[in-house]
Amino acid sequence: MLAVAGVLAAVAIVRLPGRGGHIPYEGIKAGVAKLAELPGILLAALATLGLGLVLGPEAPLIALGGGLAVVAVRRVKKDTPDQVMAVLATIFGLPVIGAIILIEAAGLGGPMLPLVLLPGLMSAGIGSVVFIGMGRWTGLSSSAYALSPFSLPAFSTLTAADFGWAIALAFAAAAITVAIVEGARRSAQVVARQPWLLLPAAALVVGGLAIAFAQITHQPADVVLFSGQDAFSSLIKQGPTLALSTLAFLLLFKGLAWSISLGSFRGGPTFPALFIGAAGGLLAAHLPGFSETPAVAVLMAAAVVSILRLPLSATVITLLLVSKAGLATAPLIIVAVVVAYLTIQTLSPARGPAPAATPAAGTQPAAPRSHTTATANPDSQT
């Protein structure tokens, strides 16, 4: 199945316009996909998400939703600015999160803010009705990509040790994420040389990592595969009973599989970051003076902000997920986000242009996009 995913991703990236969307290690982009690019984005997303690679659905959903919005709106008003078209679908189970990600990813502010935010909020609100339902209509299922609050132990008392561990762990999470992204960048450069051969090979490596994890720990291989969203509940429930070695191997093998997927395939980086942060939190809960709930909250927040570089979005997403345990985690989440964000900005090299896949003989490379795309890094525009 993973080899098939590699072949299908190669078709989308090499042969179809738009290269299947942006490379995931670049974070989330608030841009407008052209109509001709949507089939390639859809094919790459279906291959990546459905066949086991370690990426989430949020980036393809944003690209597909925004692209279809462009088609619909420009049939009514052809001169609508690209900025107004940069709208998000309903993701993460809460439309406000989509609006916040939109603001940060697009680097909006000043008089442009209401121009872009209002259409984004409206589209997110309508999307929520589609999935929640109204009256006798029950709506559509969003369980494949919506996040729900975890059932963590109640947490109400902060200590000095909590803040100390939050700072240290946020720094460590950011440093590890830098290494993961650098590995993704290097693998992307290698795979771009011979995508027809190396994309299936990269997918098989991900499968090998999952098999190795299963053989060593006697846990399901699916825990390493996929975005991790479906495995959140069981991970949190079984976390206190899992051996420390099992959690350590999970972080190692999932992290390597995520790095390969970030550089070679197409999808969103957020869900695997949350899963790895949760697994790291369960491991960190064994540190002296630290407990499960703040450990999971701190490392999820640090992992998400390190990969997205969107501090407000990371804070809101993590607060949503740990809200059942109480709001005492909020100061720790904020501290972790700030420390990880500053660390990632200091340690990371400037993000250059993504490597282009080498076109097959006899084919023409896809034409460059004519629109401007705002990246998740506010310090660089491409």
Secondary structure, DSSP 4 states (H G I P E B T S, - for coil): -HHHHHHHHHIIIIISGGGGS--GGG---B----GGGHHHHHHHHHHHHHTT-S-BSHHHHHHHHHHHHHHHHHTT-TT--HHHH------TT-HHHHHHHHHHHHT--TTHHHHHHHHHHHHHHHHHHHHH-BTTB-----TTT--------------HHHHHHHHHHHHHHHHHHHHHHHHHHHHHHHHTTSHHHHHHHHHHHHHHHHHHHHHHH-S-GGGTSS-STTTHHHHHHHGGGS-HHHHHHHHHHHHHHHHHHHHHS-SBSHHHHHHHHHHHHHHHTTSTT--HHHHHHHHHHHHHHHHH--HHHHHHHHHHHTGGG-GGGHHHHHHHHHHHHHHHHHHSPPP-PPPPPPPPTT-PPPPPP-S--B-S-TT-B-
